[in-house]
Amino acid sequence: MKVLVCLMVACLSWASAELSCSCGWRNRGRIVGGFETGKNEYPWMVSLSNGCGGSIITPYHVLTAAHCTHGESPSGIIVSAGRHYARWGQNQYMTNHRVARIIQHAGYDDDSKASLDDIAVLVLATPIRFNQFIGPVCMPSSRFDLVGEYVKVTGWGLTKGTGSENALREVDVQVINNAVCKRSWPLLNSRPTQICAYTPKKDSCNGDSGGALVYLDPTTNRYTQVALVSYGHPDCGSVAKPSVNTDVFAYLDWVKAAVAQTSPKQQICTKV
């Protein structure tokens, strides 16, 4: 089933964006050094019952980190779409979905400090119904040159006293060169499968794992997921060490294969 979402005033701009399907829109009006998002401002963001985050890529598929799924059974994870508040507060548009299957990258090794191939796809037992407040993020169709650019990360993780951990928060962090990043993380992959980001006193943190790092694609004016939260220093923004994130474009063929294998009629949204 192909689901298209059209926000009344945005239909024409979506059609001219040359995307294969509607994705990556932002509804305007826990992270270190950031601020609370608007309710359902980022429709692709989901929370997992095991404390991680993820992103919607089709009605039946959620992208997250392999370290969030390692050792888990599908029955042990509930995906909540349309959520804003983590513990208390009204989540008017939230829907919960059981996980039917976990597809974890075969190359991920939970015992390795390098955290390579830290990516997984959750296959849902029931489809997420898209509307203005819930929908997919765009996937990259090519690699962006992001060094020096700012990307946005969202999550319900620890804030280290910089704000409430009950509501979804966002922060913009700057992508840095992997050669510079390797000085802090010597085990960084020499292949381009990881993206590093660093901005003083701003960072993802515990509980943000698996969440999307998104970039506002200037050619489509939609948010494209370029990475997902993998690991960083446990002091989260308090020390001058970058975060390391899984590069989504590096695994795009793997993601497409996981979707096709489990639900051939579904498609991820990319530029045509």
BELUR-V940394 format. One record per run of one state. SS is the DSSP state (H for helix, E for strand, L for the rest). FROM is the first residue (numbers start at 0). LEN is the number of residues. If there is no record, write none. Layout:
ss->SS from->FROM len->LEN
ss->SS from->FROM len->LEN
This chain:
ss->L from->0 len->7
ss->H from->7 len->9
ss->L from->16 len->2
ss->E from->18 len->1
ss->L from->19 len->6
ss->E from->25 len->1
ss->L from->26 len->5
ss->E from->31 len->1
ss->L from->32 len->2
ss->E from->34 len->2
ss->L from->36 len->5
ss->E from->41 len->1
ss->L from->42 len->2
ss->E from->44 len->4
ss->L from->48 len->4
ss->E from->52 len->6
ss->L from->58 len->2
ss->E from->60 len->4
ss->L from->64 len->1
ss->H from->65 len->4
ss->L from->69 len->4
ss->H from->73 len->3
ss->L from->76 len->1
ss->E from->77 len->4
ss->L from->81 len->3
ss->E from->84 len->1
ss->L from->85 len->9
ss->E from->94 len->10
ss->L from->104 len->15
ss->E from->119 len->5
ss->L from->124 len->13
ss->E from->137 len->2
ss->L from->139 len->10
ss->E from->149 len->6
ss->L from->155 len->11
ss->E from->166 len->1
ss->L from->167 len->1
ss->E from->168 len->8
ss->L from->176 len->1
ss->H from->177 len->7
ss->L from->184 len->9
ss->E from->193 len->4
ss->L from->197 len->1
ss->E from->198 len->1
ss->L from->199 len->2
ss->E from->201 len->2
ss->L from->203 len->8
ss->E from->211 len->6
ss->L from->217 len->4
ss->E from->221 len->10
ss->L from->231 len->11
ss->E from->242 len->5
ss->L from->247 len->1
ss->H from->248 len->14
ss->L from->262 len->8
ss->E from->270 len->1
ss->L from->271 len->1
